[in-house]
Amino acid sequence: MRFAPEHVSTVLADNITDAQTVLLAPSRAIQHGNRLFHIESHIMTAERRLTERAAA
């Protein structure tokens, strides 16, 4: 389905910006907490965490 350029530049752009604000930061915080949990539980090593963080 194709959208009119005006629709994309106004409505969809705003929706994407809102979604990033509402969803992206909390998702990253959950991911960070999950990785810390894995490190503290010895499921993941701190070295592996640093390797994954550098790759991101």
C-alpha positions in Angstrom: 0.0 0.0 0.0 1.4 3.4 -1.0 0.8 6.5 1.0 0.6 10.1 -0.3 3.9 11.9 0.3 2.0 14.5 2.4 0.6 11.8 4.6 4.1 10.3 5.1 5.7 13.6 6.0 3.1 14.6 8.5 1.1 11.8 10.0 3.5 8.9 9.7 6.6 10.8 10.7 4.9 12.0 13.8 3.8 8.5 14.7 7.3 7.1 14.2 8.7 9.9 16.4 6.1 9.2 19.1 6.8 5.4 19.0 10.5 5.9 19.4 9.9 8.1 22.4 7.4 5.8 24.0 8.9 2.5 23.2 12.6 2.7 22.4 14.0 4.1 25.6 12.0 1.7 27.9 13.0 -1.2 25.6 16.7 -0.3 25.9 16.4 0.0 29.7 14.8 -3.4 29.9 17.5 -4.9 27.7 20.2 -3.3 29.9 18.7 -4.6 33.1 18.3 -8.1 31.6 22.0 -8.1 30.6 23.0 -7.0 34.1 20.9 -9.8 35.6 22.6 -12.3 33.3 26.0 -11.0 34.4 25.2 -11.1 38.1 23.7 -14.6 37.7 26.9 -15.8 35.9 24.9 -16.6 32.8 26.9 -14.1 30.8 30.4 -12.9 31.5 31.3 -9.2 31.8 33.7 -9.6 29.0 31.0 -10.9 26.7 28.8 -8.0 27.7 31.5 -5.5 26.8 32.0 -7.2 23.5 28.2 -7.1 22.7 28.1 -3.5 23.8 30.9 -2.5 21.6 29.3 -4.2 18.6 26.0 -2.4 19.1 
